[in-house]
Amino acid sequence: MPSYIKGRKSKKNKQQDAENQAAVHSDDHIQESLSANLAIIREKTGNSSDVVVRQLKLGRNSDIKTAIVYIEGIVDNQSIQEFLLQSMMKDDEKEKLIQEDALDRISEDMMTVGNVSASNTWDELFLSLMAGDTLILVDGIAKALSASTQGGEKRSISESTTQMVVRGPKGAFTESIATNTSMVRRIIKTPDLWMESFKVGRVTKTDVTLMYINGIANDQVVDEVRQRINKIDIDSILESGYIEQLIEDQTMTPFPTIFNTERPDVVAGNLFEGRIAIFVDGTPFVLIAPAVFIQFFQSAEDYYVRYDIATSIRLLRILMFFISLIAPASFVAVTTFHQEMVPTTLIVAIAAQREAVPFPAFVEALLMELTFEILREAGIRLPKAIGSAVSIVGALVIGQAAVQASIVSPAMVIIVSITAIASFATPSFDMAISVRLLRFLFMIGAATFGFYGIILILLMMVVHLSGLRSFGVPYMAPFAPFIPLNNGDTFIRLPWWTLRQRPRLISANTRREGKSQHPQPPASRGMVNRDFKEGGSNEA
């Protein structure tokens, strides 16, 4: 008897579930009643004040009830007025409409916007509505049109604020993904520049575009990037940093494994090397994968100037990287354990400065580094009008007061200042932040074991870097594994006519340029001048 009752209950539950599923299925599709559809829209949007519903009457006897729905602020009002309302309200077109094919006639004969699509499901319609499209609904037809009328206020193209160059293009990306992709399209004019679009985020439905050059990019890397983006299941994507943290290879590392930039020429250059660009709507920063370690020390200007100048500047950046990494730690190690490695005159001067300082060198360096990090962060967060003034005045006043109060020595102030300036020489902000964190680890090693601690942590860092991967590509390539042909654009940059091959581990097509690209003028300048003089004398 109990099993029989249990069986009856399960049948009732199954029947109720079936009815609920049928009701949900019916609610997923648009209905024939215009008033019911508008009620669903108002209920779904919570009667939001920016949802505009304009009802019209079309047909010979004005018996065809029609409504257009859009969201104020994210649409182009001029397009709606000229290409939708004026076209639909013309008398000669209104009288031709009949109830049965009204939606098709509106789509084919009356609407003059570029992209028009029909749908009968609410999910697609609400997705289009929230993206800035305009919906057209007709009473008696269980289908609606979606017209592309995206617009609204957007930031104009301006100069890059994070990656500035003296020579090179000045335009930078904006928050509009369509504008960003078009800026790269203007540079790379080939049909092999392919793009794939995704909707990421259950609530935000953020547009994410994958861009690569077919035939140059590695198909395995493209598939890996595509799979990782498709696996993302999160409610919101507000910036490309969300995507970066959700698709990177390793999270337990201070070093960035995905490169980001806001310059179209940098994106184009990396696409030509076989990399993949990831555009995210709402942010001017574009992700580039896979990334290698040496890439974060390269600037766009390195490829616009002569190779000898670019090489010297790049070597200077590498030197600044090591100075910002181990300069405070080296000072702590010298003054604590290895005084014999410093000339006597210098160590006596340093000892005289530190005679009245009550703290050991490690505590002294730690206090100064923390103080400078606080000033730098405060200068970033404060308004631009007073941010730079506060950071400069704060550094001068606090540094001078600390020296006069015998809290720190003048030599330590100099070391910390040089370290801070050197950290700004790194072109990539993400790599500079990593150095700022690792600097404290090196200081701890120097305070514990001296130079032995610095070398130990440096070896651990090299081993860690050698074990990193960016979408399967070794992070330290082309050094580990060592690829001689790809070392012409690492710490040094050879002339363009010698860089015949793209990075082998990244690109599927390694041939970059043809043979015999070395510049070979047909005649010397002296011969040209002599011919000019002879011609002038003949004319005379």
N, C-alpha and C positions, 0 to 999 in steps of 0.2 A: 504493500500500500504506500509506504513512504517513497519508494522508487517510482511509483506511478505518478504521485503528486510532483515529484521532482522532474519527471519527464514532461508533465503538463506545463510546469513553470518554464522549463527551458524552451518549449515550443512557443509559449507566449512571448518570452524574451526575444526569441529569434524573429517572430513576427513584428514586434515593436522595432527591433533594430532594422529590419528591412524597410519598414515604413519611414523611419528616421533617415535612413540612407536615401530613400526615394525623395523625401522632402528636401534634403540637403542638395541632392542632385538637381532637383528642379530649381532650387534657389541659385544654383551656380550659373544658370542660363538666363538670359534676358527674356522678359515676358513680352506679350503682345500689347498690353495696356500701357500707354504712355504715362498715365498718372501713377501706376504701380511702379514703373521703372524709376520715375523721378523720386518717388517716396523712398525707394531702396537707396538711391544715390544720397538723398538727404540724411537718411538714417545711418548709412555707412560712414559718411563724412561728419556726422554729428552736427548737422546744420551749420557748418562753418561759414563764416561771413565772407570768405574769399572765394567760395564756390558760386559761380554765376550761372543762373539758369535763365535762358531767354527763350520764351515760347512764341512760335509763329503759327500762322494759318495759311496754308498753301492750297493750291487747286483752283479750279474754275469757280466753284462756289464757296471757296475758303472753308472746305470741310475736312482738309487733311491737317491734323494737328501735328506740329513738329516742334522740337526743342533742341537747342544747342547748349552744351554744358562745357564750361572751362573754368580754370582756376586763375583768378586775377593775380598778376605779378610775375608769373612764369610763362606767360604767353605773349605773343606779338599782337597787340590790339589792332594795329593797322592791317595786318593780314586777315584777322577775323572780320574787320569792317569791310575791307575791299574785296576779298576773295571768297568770303562766305556769305555775309549778310546781304551785301548789295547784289551779288549774283543770284541768291535765292529769292530776293524780293522783287526782281524784275517781273513786270506784268506779263510779258509774252512767254516767259518761262513758267510762271506760276500756273497759267491756264492749261498748260500741256500735261500737268501732273495728274495721274490717277492713283488710286489707293494701292493697287496691287504692286506696281513697279515703281513706286515713288522713290524708294531708297536708291534703286539702281539709276534712275534718271537724275537724281541729285548728284550721285557720284560721277556719272559719265558726262553730263551736259551742263551742270550748274556750278560745280565746285572747280575752282581754278588753282587750288594749292597743289604743291608738288606731290606729296605722298599721302594717299588715301587708302585705308584698309578697312575691311568689314570683319566683324566678330560678333559672336552670340554668347560669349562667356563673360561673366563679370570680372574674373581675374585679369583677363587681357584688357578689358575696357578701363578698369581702375588703374592698371599699370600705365596705360597710355595717358589717362587723365592726369595722374600725378607727375608724369614726365613733361607735361606742358602741351599735350595734344588737346584738340577740341572734339567732343562727342556730338554726333547728330543722331537723334532718335525720332522715329516716326510712329505715330499711333497705329496699331494694328499689324506691325511687323516686328517679329521676334529677332531682330538683328539691328546693329547700330554701326555707324561709320566713325572712324577715328581719323581726323585730319591733322597733319603735322603743322602746328602753329607755335612751335617752341620759340621763346624769346625772353623778354625781360631784361633787366639791367645786368650788364656784365662789365668786368674790369677790362680796360683796354690793354693792349700789349705794351709793356714797358721794359726797362733795362733790368737785367738780373741784379739782385742785391746780395746773393751769397757766393756767386762765382763770377767775379768781375775780371775783365781782361782789358788790356790797352789796345790790342789789335784783334779784330774779329767782329762777328755779328753782335749786335747789342740787344736784340729782341729776346725775350724770355717767355716761358710758358705762362698761361693764366689758369684760372680755376675751371674753364670750360674745356671739356675733353674734345669737343668738335674742333675748337680753335687750335688745340695742341696738336692733334693729328694732322690737321691741314698745314700747320707750319712745317712739319716734317715732310709732308707730301710736296711742298714747294721746293724742298731741297733735293729729295730723291724722286726724280721724275721717271719712274719705271713701273710697269704693271706687275713686276715681281715683288713689289712691296705689299705684302699681304697683311690683313688685319682680321682678327677674330674678336667678337664682342661677347661679354658675359654680363649677367646680372648677379651681383654678389650682395648678400645681406637680406635676411628675411623681411626686415621692416624697411630699410633704406632703399633696397633695390638699386644699389649703386652701379653705374655703368663702369665696367672694366674692359679695356681693349688691349689685346695682345698684338704686337707689331713685330714683324721680322721680314727679312728679304729671302724669298724662296730661291733655293739654289746656293745660297751662302750660309744660312743658318743650318745648324745640325738638327736633323729631324728628331733625333732621340731627345735632345734638350728641349725642343719645342713641345714634344709630347709630354715630357716630364713637367714642364711649366703648366701646360694645359690641365694635366691631371691634378696637380696641387691646387690650382685655382678652383677646379670643379669640386674638390673635397671640402672647401671652406664652408662651414655651416655656422653662421653667426648672425646675430640680429642686426648689426649695423657695421658699416664701413664708412668712416668719416675722413680718412686720410690714407695715403699710400703706405704709411707706416703700419697700418693694420695688416695690409696684404703682405708687407715685408716680413713681419713677425710670424705670420701664419704659413709661409711657404719656404722659409729659410731652412738650410740643412741642419745646422746646429744652433741651439739656443744658449748653451752654456759656454759662451765666449764673449769677451768684450769687443772683439773685432767685427766690423760689419762685413757680411758675406754677400750683400746685394748693394750695388752702387745706385745712387740717386742723383739726379741733376735737374735743373730747371732751364737748361740751354738746349735749343733744338739742334744746334750744330754738334754738340756732344752726343746727343742721341743718334744723329745721322752717322757720325764717325764710328760709334760702337755697332750700329747695325751693319755697316760695311765690314766689320771684323767678324761678323757671324753671331753677334749677341742678340738678345730678345729684349724689347722694350715693353713695359707694362704701364699703361696709362690708366689713371683712376680719376673719375669725375669729381670735381670739387677741390682739387689740389694742383698746384703748379709743379710739383715734384714727380718726376717720372722714374720708375725703377728700371734698372738695367741688370740683366742676369745672362750668363754667369759672370761673377766678378773675381778678380785676382788681386793679390796684395799690392803689387806695384801700380795698379790702376788708380789707387787712391792718392798717389803722388803725382799724377799727370794732370796737366791743365790744358784747356783747349788752345791756349796761346802757344803751347809748345810746338804745335803743328803749323802755325802761321808764320813763324820766324825761322831764321837759319838754324841749321842743326847744331852748330857749335854754340850758339847762344842758348838754344833750348837745352842742350846737354849740361852746360855750366849751371843754368838755373835749376835744373832737375837735381843735379848733384848737391847744390846748395840746400834744396828742400830735404834731401835725405840727411844731410848734416844737421839741419835744424830739427829733424825728427829725433835723432839720437840725443841732441842737446836737451830738447824738451823732455826726453824720457829719463835720462840718467844724470843730468847736471846737478840737481840738489842731492841725489844719492851719492854722487862722486865727492861732493864737498863734505858730506857727512862722513864718508869713509876716510877721506884724507885727514880731516881734523880729529877723528876719533881713533883710528888704528894705524894709519900709514903716513905719519908726519915725515918720515925719512925720505919719501918720494917727492917732496916739495923742496925747492931751493930754500936755503936757510933764511935768507933775507925775507922771503915771502911768508914763511911759516912763523917767523918772529913777528911780522906785522899783523898776521891774522891772530896770533896768540895775544898780542897787545890789545887788539880790538875786542877780543872775547874775554878779557880779564875781568871785566865788571858784569858780564852776562851771567845770570844765575842758572840758566838752563843748559843742558847738554845740547850738542849740535842737532841731534835728531828732533828734540822738542822744539828747538828754535826754527828749524826748517818746516816742521809740521804746522806751527802757528802761522808762519808767513804764508805758506801755501794755502791753508784754509782761509786766511784773511783775504788773499788775492782772489780765490775762487768765489768768496762771498761778494767782493766788489764787482767781479766780472758778471756774476749772475744778477746782481742788483742793477748794473748798467744795462743789461739786456731787457729786464722787465720794466724799468722806468720809462716814462715817455721820452721820445727822441730829443726833445728840447733840453732836458736836464739829465738824461742818462749818461751821455759822454762826459758832461761836466762833473757829475757825481763820481764817476769811476776814476777820472784823472785826479781831481782834487782829493778824493778819498785815499788814493794810492800815495800821493805826495805827502799829505798831512799825516796819515797813519804811519807811513814808513819813516818820516823824519821824527815823529813823536816817539816811535818805538826805539829808534836809535838813541835819542836823547835820554829816554827813560832806562836805558841799558837793558832792555828786554831782548833785543836782537842786535847782532853786530852789523856794521855797514857792509861787510863782505857778503853776508847772507842776503841782505836786501838786493845787492847787485846780482847775485846768483838767481834769486827768485824772479827778478825783473827780466833778466836775459831768458830765463826759461819760459816765462809768459809770452814774451815777444816771439820766441822761436815756435811756440805752439800755434801762433797765428799764421805761420808760413805754410802750414799744411793745407793744400787746396780743399780737402774733404773735411767737412765739419764732423762727420761721424768718426773718422779716424782720429781727429784731434781730441774728441771726447774720450776715446779709448786710451790715448796717451795720458790724459789727465788722470784717469783712474789708475793706470799701471804705475804712474809716477810714485804714488804712495807705497805701492808694493815694493818697488826698488829701494825706496827710502828705508823701509823696515828691514830689508835684506842687508843694506849697507850698515845700518845701526847695529845689526846682530853679528855679521861676519865680515864686514868691510868689503873690499873689492871681491873677495871670494863669494860673498852673498850676491853682489851685483852680477857676477859672471854666472852663478848658479841660476838665478832667476832669468837671465838672458837666454841661457840654454833651454830652460823650461819653456820660455816663450817661443823660441825657434821650433822646438819639438811640437808645441801646440799648434803653431801656424802650419807646420808641415802636415799635420793630421787633419786640417780643415778641408772641407769640400764646399763648392758652390755649384749645385745641380750636377754633381758628379765630377766636376773639373777641379783638379788640385789647386788649392788656394795660393800656393807658392810657385805655380808655373809662371814662366818657363825655367825657373831655377831648380825646382824639385817637383817633377822630374826635369832634368837639365835638357833643354832643347836649344842647341846652338843657333839654329836659323831664326828663332824667335827672340833672341836676346838683343836685337838691334833697336828695340823700342822698350827698354826697361829703365835701368839707371841712366843710360845714355840714349840719345836718339840719333841714329845715323841718318844720312841724307835720304830723301824720298826715293831717289833712283836706286837705292840699295835695298829698300823694304819691298821685295818682290812677293813675299808670301805673308798671308794672314796667320794669326795664331792657330797652330795645328790642332790643339785640343779643343778649340771652340768652334772653328769654322769647318764646314763640309767641303768648301771649295777654297783651297789655300792660295790659289794664284791671284795675286792682286794686280799686277801690272806686267806689261810685256818686257821683252829683253831690249837691251841697248837704250835705256832711258837716261843714260848719262848725258848731260848737256855738252854738245860738241859744236861750237860755232864754226861756220864754214871759213871764216876769215878773221884775222886778228884786228884789233882796233887800229893798229898802226897802218895796215894795208888800206883800211877804209879811209883814214885821214889822208893817205898819200893819193888815193884815187880822187878824193874830193879836191885836193890841191891841183892835181893835173887837170881835172875837168874845169876848175876855175881859171887856170892859166890858158887853156885852150879857148875858153869863151872870151877871155880878155884879148 
